[in-house]
Amino acid sequence: MRAPKSFEEGMDRLNAILAQMQQEDTSLADSVKLYAEAATLMQYCHATLEKTSLQIEEINARLAQTVEAPQEQEEE
């Protein structure tokens, strides 16, 4: 399995795997392979969400500093 190029691509593949696993003609052996691929994709998507969350927190912290700085100057 190759790594997805984006979070969205990973989610699309996860949805495709889910659909394939729900098909009655998917063998147990194939289901196990698909499950293993899905587990790897879920790790990738989770890590991507964590990274994005940290980026948003950093942006919010910078915004908070920007908002606080003018208020401190006004108080002086």
C-alpha positions in Angstrom: 0.0 0.0 0.0 1.3 3.4 -0.9 0.8 6.4 1.5 -2.1 8.7 0.6 -1.2 12.1 -0.9 -3.7 13.8 1.4 -6.1 13.4 4.3 -9.0 13.4 1.8 -7.4 10.7 -0.3 -6.9 8.6 2.8 -10.5 9.0 3.8 -11.7 8.1 0.3 -9.7 4.9 0.4 -11.0 4.1 3.9 -14.6 4.5 2.5 -13.7 2.3 -0.4 -12.3 -0.4 1.9 -15.4 -0.3 4.1 -17.6 -0.8 1.0 -15.5 -3.6 -0.2 -15.5 -5.3 3.2 -19.3 -5.1 3.3 -19.6 -7.0 0.0 -20.8 -10.6 0.6 -18.3 -12.0 -1.9 -15.2 -10.6 -0.1 -13.3 -13.5 1.4 -12.1 -13.7 4.9 -8.5 -13.5 3.7 -9.2 -10.4 1.7 -11.1 -8.9 4.6 -8.0 -9.3 6.8 -5.8 -7.7 4.2 -8.3 -4.8 3.8 -8.5 -4.4 7.6 -4.7 -4.2 7.8 -4.7 -1.5 5.1 -7.5 0.4 6.9 -5.6 0.3 10.2 -2.6 1.9 8.5 -4.8 4.5 6.8 -6.5 5.3 10.1 -3.1 5.9 11.8 -2.1 8.2 8.9 -5.4 10.2 9.1 -5.2 10.5 12.9 -1.7 11.8 12.7 -2.7 14.3 10.0 -5.6 15.5 12.2 -3.3 15.9 15.2 -0.8 17.9 13.1 -3.5 20.1 11.8 -4.9 20.6 15.3 -1.5 21.8 16.5 -1.2 24.2 13.6 -4.6 25.6 14.4 -3.6 26.0 18.1 -0.4 27.9 17.0 -2.4 30.2 14.8 -4.9 30.9 17.6 -2.1 31.6 20.0 -0.6 34.1 17.6 -4.0 35.7 17.1 -4.5 36.0 20.8 -1.1 37.7 21.2 -2.0 40.1 18.4 -5.3 41.0 20.0 -3.7 41.3 23.5 -0.8 43.5 22.4 -3.0 46.5 21.3 -5.1 46.3 24.4 -2.0 46.4 26.6 -0.8 49.5 24.7 -4.2 51.2 25.2 -4.1 50.5 29.0 -0.7 52.3 29.4 
